[in-house]
Each structure stands twice: as structure tokens, then as C-alpha cells.
Amino acid sequence: MDEDDTLLLVIDAANVVGSVPDGWWRDRRGATERLRDLLAKKGDGVPGHDGPVEVVLVVEGAARGVESVPGVRVESAPGSGDDHIVALVERAAGRPVLVVTADRELRRRVRRLGADVTGPRTVLP
């Protein structure tokens, strides 16, 4: 299968981690690593999408430096996580992209570029 057919799943780590009131604010890096590990363990794609998925977890702030693991590429945003996500969507022109965030402004920005959007529950248990 061509890379252009592979769904690019871009996850706004700060937004997804922040959607679960489990004390994440005491250890943002640890919470992000737990999300990364959950995504790697799932490994079964995205509900409603058949076929391969490339998972990119975008981190910022205290979570910068979280390492990638097999099945999940972690990208540390040099500045705003939202701006980095928009740049990833721009670079992915011509392939299917699904962005996971509840951030209204980010949703608007990536939809304008042709990406689909879903909320955090798509990737959480």
C-alpha cells in the first residue's frame, strides 16, 4: 500500500491528556508517556477506518522529549503544539489525515486544510 493511502493520525497530546481529570497536571511528561503507551498497545487503527495508520503524537511544554516507541512517532513541537499540528497537516497534502483534539480553533484550522477531526475519546479507553 502506498504511503499516500495510509491514514495520518495526528494527536494533540496536551489536549487529549488534559481531557481526563486524573492528576495529569502533577506529571505532564508521565501522563504523555502513558498516552503514548496506550496508543502503541492499541495498535488496531481507528474506529471507522480500515487500513494502515501512521500515528503521530505531538507534544509541547513539559512533555517535550518524550521518546517515540514502535507504532507511535512522538514529535516535540519547537513552539506551539497547535502550529506544529497545522504544519504536519500541510505537509500531508494529498493523503488522509485525522486530527485528534477538542480545541475549537485548532479544529477550524486543520479542517480548512482538508483534515478530518475527532475528539479525544477516539483514542482513549
Phi and psi restraints in degrees (value plus and minus 20) as a CYANA .aco file:
   2 ASP   PHI     -90.7   -50.7
   2 ASP   PSI     123.3   163.3
   3 GLU   PHI     -77.0   -37.0
   3 GLU   PSI     -50.8   -10.8
   4 ASP   PHI     -86.0   -46.0
   4 ASP   PSI     -37.5     2.5
   5 ASP   PHI    -112.2   -72.2
   5 ASP   PSI     -34.3     5.7
   6 THR   PHI     -97.5   -57.5
   6 THR   PSI     107.3   147.3
   7 LEU   PHI     -85.7   -45.7
   7 LEU   PSI     109.4   149.4
   8 LEU   PHI    -114.2   -74.2
   8 LEU   PSI      92.7   132.7
   9 LEU   PHI    -121.4   -81.4
   9 LEU   PSI      90.0   130.0
  10 VAL   PHI    -127.5   -87.5
  10 VAL   PSI     101.1   141.1
  11 ILE   PHI    -132.0   -92.0
  11 ILE   PSI     106.3   146.3
  12 ASP   PHI     -99.7   -59.7
  12 ASP   PSI      71.5   111.5
  13 ALA   PHI     -76.7   -36.7
  13 ALA   PSI     -66.7   -26.7
  14 ALA   PHI     -80.6   -40.6
  14 ALA   PSI     -60.0   -20.0
  15 ASN   PHI     -90.9   -50.9
  15 ASN   PSI     -62.8   -22.8
  16 VAL   PHI     -88.3   -48.3
  16 VAL   PSI     -67.1   -27.1
  17 VAL   PHI     -79.1   -39.1
  17 VAL   PSI     -61.5   -21.5
  18 GLY   PHI     -91.6   -51.6
  18 GLY   PSI     -29.5    10.5
  19 SER   PHI    -103.5   -63.5
  19 SER   PSI     -26.8    13.2
  20 VAL   PHI    -137.7   -97.7
  20 VAL   PSI      93.3   133.3
  21 PRO   PHI     -98.2   -58.2
  21 PRO   PSI      50.8    90.8
  22 ASP   PHI    -135.4   -95.4
  22 ASP   PSI      -1.7    38.3
  23 GLY   PHI      67.8   107.8
  23 GLY   PSI      -5.0    35.0
  24 TRP   PHI     -72.8   -32.8
  24 TRP   PSI     -50.5   -10.5
  25 TRP   PHI     -86.1   -46.1
  25 TRP   PSI     -38.5     1.5
  26 ARG   PHI     -99.7   -59.7
  26 ARG   PSI     -42.8    -2.8
  27 ASP   PHI    -172.2  -132.2
  27 ASP   PSI      57.4    97.4
  28 ARG   PHI     -81.1   -41.1
  28 ARG   PSI     -60.9   -20.9
  29 ARG   PHI     -84.1   -44.1
  29 ARG   PSI     -66.4   -26.4
  30 GLY   PHI     -81.4   -41.4
  30 GLY   PSI     -60.9   -20.9
  31 ALA   PHI     -84.2   -44.2
  31 ALA   PSI     -58.8   -18.8
  32 THR   PHI     -88.2   -48.2
  32 THR   PSI     -59.1   -19.1
  33 GLU   PHI     -84.7   -44.7
  33 GLU   PSI     -57.3   -17.3
  34 ARG   PHI     -84.9   -44.9
  34 ARG   PSI     -60.9   -20.9
  35 LEU   PHI     -83.0   -43.0
  35 LEU   PSI     -66.5   -26.5
  36 ARG   PHI     -76.0   -36.0
  36 ARG   PSI     -66.5   -26.5
  37 ASP   PHI     -86.9   -46.9
  37 ASP   PSI     -56.1   -16.1
  38 LEU   PHI     -83.0   -43.0
  38 LEU   PSI     -64.3   -24.3
  39 LEU   PHI     -82.8   -42.8
  39 LEU   PSI     -61.3   -21.3
  40 ALA   PHI     -86.4   -46.4
  40 ALA   PSI     -58.7   -18.7
  41 LYS   PHI     -89.0   -49.0
  41 LYS   PSI     -59.5   -19.5
  42 LYS   PHI     -77.5   -37.5
  42 LYS   PSI     -79.0   -39.0
  43 GLY   PHI      27.3    67.3
  43 GLY   PSI      -7.4    32.6
  44 ASP   PHI    -126.7   -86.7
  44 ASP   PSI       0.8    40.8
  45 GLY   PHI      66.6   106.6
  45 GLY   PSI    -171.5  -131.5
  46 VAL   PHI    -146.2  -106.2
  46 VAL   PSI     113.4   153.4
  47 PRO   PHI     -73.3   -33.3
  47 PRO   PSI     112.4   152.4
  48 GLY   PHI      64.5   104.5
  48 GLY   PSI     -18.3    21.7
  49 HIS   PHI    -148.2  -108.2
  49 HIS   PSI      99.0   139.0
  50 ASP   PHI    -111.5   -71.5
  50 ASP   PSI     122.9   162.9
  51 GLY   PHI      92.2   132.2
  51 GLY   PSI     157.8   197.8
  52 PRO   PHI     -90.6   -50.6
  52 PRO   PSI     134.3   174.3
  53 VAL   PHI    -154.8  -114.8
  53 VAL   PSI     113.5   153.5
  54 GLU   PHI    -121.8   -81.8
  54 GLU   PSI      98.6   138.6
  55 VAL   PHI    -120.5   -80.5
  55 VAL   PSI     105.3   145.3
  56 VAL   PHI    -144.4  -104.4
  56 VAL   PSI     100.9   140.9
  57 LEU   PHI    -123.0   -83.0
  57 LEU   PSI      96.1   136.1
  58 VAL   PHI    -116.1   -76.1
  58 VAL   PSI     102.5   142.5
  59 VAL   PHI    -136.9   -96.9
  59 VAL   PSI     137.5   177.5
  60 GLU   PHI    -168.7  -128.7
  60 GLU   PSI     152.3   192.3
  61 GLY   PHI      37.7    77.7
  61 GLY   PSI    -154.1  -114.1
  62 ALA   PHI     -82.9   -42.9
  62 ALA   PSI     -37.9     2.1
  63 ALA   PHI    -108.9   -68.9
  63 ALA   PSI     -24.2    15.8
  64 ARG   PHI     -77.7   -37.7
  64 ARG   PSI     120.2   160.2
  65 GLY   PHI      76.3   116.3
  65 GLY   PSI     -26.2    13.8
  66 VAL   PHI     -80.9   -40.9
  66 VAL   PSI     111.8   151.8
  67 GLU   PHI    -101.4   -61.4
  67 GLU   PSI     132.9   172.9
  68 SER   PHI     -91.9   -51.9
  68 SER   PSI     136.8   176.8
  69 VAL   PHI    -154.0  -114.0
  69 VAL   PSI     143.2   183.2
  70 PRO   PHI     -73.5   -33.5
  70 PRO   PSI     106.0   146.0
  71 GLY   PHI      75.1   115.1
  71 GLY   PSI     -34.4     5.6
  72 VAL   PHI    -159.1  -119.1
  72 VAL   PSI      93.9   133.9
  73 ARG   PHI    -109.7   -69.7
  73 ARG   PSI     106.2   146.2
  74 VAL   PHI    -123.2   -83.2
  74 VAL   PSI     108.4   148.4
  75 GLU   PHI    -138.7   -98.7
  75 GLU   PSI     103.5   143.5
  76 SER   PHI    -105.4   -65.4
  76 SER   PSI      98.7   138.7
  77 ALA   PHI     -89.4   -49.4
  77 ALA   PSI     110.7   150.7
  78 PRO   PHI     -89.1   -49.1
  78 PRO   PSI     -42.5    -2.5
  79 GLY   PHI    -157.5  -117.5
  79 GLY   PSI    -138.8   -98.8
  80 SER   PHI     -89.7   -49.7
  80 SER   PSI     111.5   151.5
  81 GLY   PHI     -82.3   -42.3
  81 GLY   PSI     -59.2   -19.2
  82 ASP   PHI     -81.1   -41.1
  82 ASP   PSI     -64.8   -24.8
  83 ASP   PHI     -83.8   -43.8
  83 ASP   PSI     -56.9   -16.9
  84 HIS   PHI     -87.1   -47.1
  84 HIS   PSI     -60.2   -20.2
  85 ILE   PHI     -82.6   -42.6
  85 ILE   PSI     -64.2   -24.2
  86 VAL   PHI     -80.2   -40.2
  86 VAL   PSI     -62.1   -22.1
  87 ALA   PHI     -83.4   -43.4
  87 ALA   PSI     -59.9   -19.9
  88 LEU   PHI     -82.1   -42.1
  88 LEU   PSI     -61.9   -21.9
  89 VAL   PHI     -84.8   -44.8
  89 VAL   PSI     -61.8   -21.8
  90 GLU   PHI     -80.7   -40.7
  90 GLU   PSI     -63.7   -23.7
  91 ARG   PHI     -88.8   -48.8
  91 ARG   PSI     -40.3    -0.3
  92 ALA   PHI    -112.0   -72.0
  92 ALA   PSI      -6.2    33.8
  93 ALA   PHI     -68.9   -28.9
  93 ALA   PSI     112.5   152.5
  94 GLY   PHI      76.2   116.2
  94 GLY   PSI     -25.3    14.7
  95 ARG   PHI    -145.4  -105.4
  95 ARG   PSI     138.0   178.0
  96 PRO   PHI     -89.5   -49.5
  96 PRO   PSI     115.6   155.6
  97 VAL   PHI    -152.8  -112.8
  97 VAL   PSI     114.2   154.2
  98 LEU   PHI    -145.2  -105.2
  98 LEU   PSI     102.1   142.1
  99 VAL   PHI    -124.1   -84.1
  99 VAL   PSI     111.4   151.4
 100 VAL   PHI    -123.3   -83.3
 100 VAL   PSI      90.2   130.2
 101 THR   PHI    -186.5  -146.5
 101 THR   PSI     136.8   176.8
 102 ALA   PHI    -128.1   -88.1
 102 ALA   PSI     -19.8    20.2
 103 ASP   PHI     -90.3   -50.3
 103 ASP   PSI      94.4   134.4
 104 ARG   PHI     -80.5   -40.5
 104 ARG   PSI     -65.3   -25.3
 105 GLU   PHI     -85.7   -45.7
 105 GLU   PSI     -62.3   -22.3
 106 LEU   PHI     -83.5   -43.5
 106 LEU   PSI     -62.1   -22.1
 107 ARG   PHI     -75.9   -35.9
 107 ARG   PSI     -66.4   -26.4
 108 ARG   PHI     -81.1   -41.1
 108 ARG   PSI     -65.2   -25.2
 109 ARG   PHI     -82.9   -42.9
 109 ARG   PSI     -65.2   -25.2
 110 VAL   PHI     -97.9   -57.9
 110 VAL   PSI     -50.2   -10.2
 111 ARG   PHI     -82.6   -42.6
 111 ARG   PSI     -59.3   -19.3
 112 ARG   PHI     -79.8   -39.8
 112 ARG   PSI     -45.8    -5.8
 113 LEU   PHI    -111.9   -71.9
 113 LEU   PSI     -18.9    21.1
 114 GLY   PHI      79.5   119.5
 114 GLY   PSI     -17.5    22.5
 115 ALA   PHI    -100.3   -60.3
 115 ALA   PSI     131.7   171.7
 116 ASP   PHI    -108.4   -68.4
 116 ASP   PSI     140.2   180.2
 117 VAL   PHI    -155.5  -115.5
 117 VAL   PSI     123.9   163.9
 118 THR   PHI    -163.2  -123.2
 118 THR   PSI     145.0   185.0
 119 GLY   PHI    -109.4   -69.4
 119 GLY   PSI     151.8   191.8
 120 PRO   PHI     -75.1   -35.1
 120 PRO   PSI     -51.8   -11.8
 121 ARG   PHI     -81.3   -41.3
 121 ARG   PSI     -39.6     0.4
 122 THR   PHI     -82.1   -42.1
 122 THR   PSI     -52.3   -12.3
 123 VAL   PHI    -130.9   -90.9
 123 VAL   PSI     -24.6    15.4
 124 LEU   PHI    -116.7   -76.7
 124 LEU   PSI     134.8   174.8
